[in-house]
Amino acid sequence: MTIAPILLCAPLLVFLIVFFFAPLAVMLSYSVRNSEVPIVLPNLSKAIATWDGLGLPPASVFSALALDLKSNSDSMALGEAARRLDFEVPGYRALVFKTARRLQADQASTSGRDELTRIDARWANPRYWSALNRATASLTPAFFLAAFDLKMDDLGHITRVEEDRRVYLDTFLRTFQIGGTVTLLCLLLGYPIAFAITVLPRRFAAALTFSVILPFWTSLLVRTSAWIVVLSKDGVVNSFLTRLGVINEPLQLIFNRTGLYIVMVHILLPFMVLPIRSVMQGISPNYMKASASLGAHPFLGFFKVYLPLTLPGVGAGCLMTFIIAIGYYITPALVGGAGDNMISFFIAFHTNSVINWGMAAALGVVLLSAVLLIFGTFGRLLGLSRIVALK
Amino acid sequence: MRTNPISTLLSAAAILVAAQVAHASDITLVGAGGVLQDAERAVFFEPFAKQAGISFSEDSYAGEQAKIRAMVLSKNVTWDVIQLDHAEMIVGCDEGLYQKLDWPKIGNPEDFLPQAVQPCGVGAFAWSFVFAYDQDRIVDGPKNWVDFWDLKKWPGKRGMRASARLTLEAALLADGVKNEDLYKVLATDEGVTRAFKKLDEIKSQIVWWTTGAEPIERLAAGDVAVTTAFNGRVTTANQNGRHFALVWDGQMYGQDYWGIVSGSPHKDLAEKFIAFASQPEIQSKLPEKIAYGIMNKKAIAMVPPKAAEAMPTAPQNLKNAIPFDAAFWAENDADLTAKFEAWRAR
């Protein structure tokens, strides 16, 4: 009896494990992984482990680095190590490649402290060596610290990063604030629509449902681009309002927070309307009739009877809208203003452009934890089973 | 030996996919998209395919280096020739993302402008970073970077590139830094702070663009009053009926390159393409299609005078011009980009 359903689900389970959970776990492990440097600089990693971390390391560490750089033949792996070091100290990437190039061009076999410092005086600066030390540890907290605008300084203390590099805390706050506002707007607009769909005659209800779901069938990018046309200075909305004489100057409706809210609310509205509607459809009209027969004014009946009954739908709608909203990045980048980027933008940015997967993974873990936390809390409050409609 | 059925299935699927990709075309050429790629197709891609009797497919690249890295690492390279930004070419060459070129197969280095000859890149064309406004909306427009920052005299949104490169330079020029000191100032912490301070003045009015086509669309729609842009796109828009003014004063010029992705399965053909695209007769046709400069010295004389006027390298356009310092950016990009993104998010 129990084997059959499991077998039926097996293909999906395998699919999920192979293409979702396993890659996800691998990706998340990047947030603490620290393997780039040890792979390329094996001798150095061994030698530096004996260093006490104060001042400059002993001469053997210098020679180990010189040996590793001189014998390196995998320039892509060296690139990854160099980029990892650049994350610790800006400019390190170029220093690594410059040193490797010089060492490889040089035929002389003696290479140690003098030769390295002759190639670049920065090798006499302890800063670069403590960065190497941090980057050769087996696990690193650096990316998680950075996700909270913190870093480990050369003495091993955790401090805030320089003011001109602080970015993620503010961005997380902004992400939640935008997500919250969009959810609230969706609720204010969506609740009456869901109600209308429930009470209108079938024909109108179908038309209304259709127009709410319609945006689902268009790609996100197309919808967003269409909004740029509609909301721009010469766009449909502005020319309509100008012709009506409502406004003299075209309104700035896009490339600012207003535009971002308009577009995100439009895209996310179905996620609010559909769960609320499905709950409302299950509410028998007899309840309202009963409250009226007991003498309650329709308003009182609504607030005392109807609204509480729809709360599971409201909760599910809000949760879904909020969680999807905080993951947005293309829309804020396309229609938002100068400072409207959300955290997903940085995840994509670190993944695709600067290739710092550790940073991307750490930000992803923080965002994922926030989502799980919100889901768990709401789940407690509203009953998780009702939200995922298992009841 | 028993084989695992799942791995057999997966490898069969992989072979099927790979076979389809391989059979789709003989070579994949990757440009920067938009009107630039239209021009490249007309001048380079199609004539080359015709001459060599091959088919080609196209893709476009907007700096998502992760994609190339993944291709090279997984040894599943589907791009052959790619148009590259100068600084990115330097970094990628260091790291082995792009192949070291066999120059004798490409051409005689003497025929090219010196900056066009690089270990992993052959200069494809010279661009210029300028600013533009719509003359249908602004009659007497801003004339230099100082004016670009003047929100009182020319109110309205400013389109700017969402990239530290060129944007920080523009800010320093607007703040009165002399052309010859530009990169010296930008190399200091004070200089970087100064650039961000200058950008703060107009931050509330900035609309960011990422692809070269966006500033043109927004200028046309009136969503920005003034915007930075690459010169070729502005000229093309004007050829299509717009009246955009292009301000050459303080232009910053640099070049893009043709490169070959490491492990390209069609390396020989890729080299042949670059050699073809570097011939003077072929290069000289580019400026008519899009107003970028060309890198083969012999080709420059062959450009029709009318097209030559709109090139960044025309003498009257070079009067107050600054060369883009790619080596500076190859070294400082990670640091300045981190600061730029932090500033942008504030």
Interface residues (C-beta under 8 A of the other chain):
Chain A: D74 S75 M76 L78 G79 A82 R83 D86 F87 P90 G91 R93 A94 F97 D164 R165 R166 V167 D170 T171 R174 I228 V229 S232 K233 D234 G235 P250 Q252 I254 F255 A333 G337 A338 G339 N341 F346 F349 T351 N352 S353 V354 I355
Chain B: G63 E64 Q65 A66 K67 R69 V72 L73 V91 D94 E95 G96 L97 K157 V192 T193 F196 K203 S204 Q205 I206 V207 W208 T210 R218 A221 G222 D223 A330 E331 N332 A334 D335 T337 A338 K339 E341 A342 W343 R344 A345 R346
